[in-house]
Amino acid sequence: MFRDVKETCRMERPGSRRRALSAALAALVVVIPLVGCGPAPWAAQATTPAPAPTTAVPVPTPVSNDLSGGSTQRTLTAGAVSAAVNYWSTLRMDRWTPAAIKPISLSMVTTITPNDGQKVYLQRATMTAIPANASQTFAPLDAQVDQATVSPGYLVLSPYSYSNTFNVGTVPAEATYVTVQFEYDFLVQTTPTSTEFAKQTGSDTLTIAIAAQNGG
């Protein structure tokens, strides 16, 4: 009699089983969409971040400087005359700023071929400075002229020599270099005893960097 009662108590109602099955199916339906909406793990790992944009920085054009070593030597030819010229500046190159007075000194000695005993004189020396930068050439500064104060000129045949200092004045603040043009007018005796002379002209050009002007 008691055995039948226990077995009866263990029996489940049909409605309870159906409700439990429905709840399980509903939970499954909710879970499946949540799983399907997320990104695949391998897709997230394969994403490569876009590189950050870079800005090109302009590199200043290098400026040649014939006086970067402190001085420079040149040999000029004007007809039968050969002139050895040494250029230098007493102002340091880092002080060759636009507003500074920039001295250029030179010394010259000449020889003549063939040397028959005639003399060589320097009648006039001219310097013209032309400031510029990589994209623009400015107006030349006023020419500086050394006209001989003796006639027929300064004797420059070796062992005699000529020395002088010219000054490059203020240049535009935008200038990064200056081209310095020299012109030399020589008078050469036609014969060792002649009072007649032949004129010969020699020229030379230096490029010198302009240092940046410090603020203040």
Secondary structure by P-SEA (a helix, b strand, c coil): caaaaaaaaacccaaaaaaaaaaaaaaaaaaaaaaaacccaaaaaaccccccbbbbbbbccbbbbcccccbbbbbbbcccbbbbbbbbbcccccccccccbbbbbbccccccccccbbbbbbcbbbbbbbbbccccccccccccccccccccccccccccccccccccccccccccbbbbbbbbbbbbbccccccbbbbbbbbbbbbbbbcccccc
